[in-house]
Amino acid sequence: MGIGTGIALLVIGAILSFGVSDRIEGVDLTVIGYICMGAGALALILAIAMTNQRANTSHREVIERHDNPPVPPA
């Protein structure tokens, strides 16, 4: 899940929580909206943390040097 998924879940959850006033028997859309918003916030935080962790990696370049000429076998 990326940053876009987290934002999408936040938006869908907010629409379900605050914008929908329909009633479905046995289903509370407000609670489902809050659950979606919580999942979206968690996905957003995790995506940002993973991106930040990937950006802090360091790379090393290893260069082999052969200063001494090869010794012929005796």
ChimeraX attribute file (.defattr): number of C-alpha atoms within 10 A of each C-alpha:
attribute: neighborCount
match mode: 1-to-1
recipient: residues
	/A:1	10
	/A:2	14
	/A:3	16
	/A:4	13
	/A:5	16
	/A:6	22
	/A:7	17
	/A:8	15
	/A:9	22
	/A:10	24
	/A:11	16
	/A:12	17
	/A:13	24
	/A:14	19
	/A:15	16
	/A:16	21
	/A:17	20
	/A:18	12
	/A:19	12
	/A:20	12
	/A:21	10
	/A:22	9
	/A:23	10
	/A:24	8
	/A:25	6
	/A:26	6
	/A:27	9
	/A:28	13
	/A:29	19
	/A:30	19
	/A:31	13
	/A:32	16
	/A:33	23
	/A:34	19
	/A:35	17
	/A:36	22
	/A:37	24
	/A:38	16
	/A:39	18
	/A:40	24
	/A:41	18
	/A:42	15
	/A:43	21
	/A:44	22
	/A:45	15
	/A:46	16
	/A:47	18
	/A:48	14
	/A:49	12
	/A:50	12
	/A:51	13
	/A:52	11
	/A:53	10
	/A:54	10
	/A:55	9
	/A:56	8
	/A:57	7
	/A:58	6
	/A:59	6
	/A:60	5
	/A:61	5
	/A:62	6
	/A:63	6
	/A:64	6
	/A:65	6
	/A:66	7
	/A:67	6
	/A:68	6
	/A:69	6
	/A:70	7
	/A:71	6
	/A:72	5
	/A:73	4
	/A:74	3
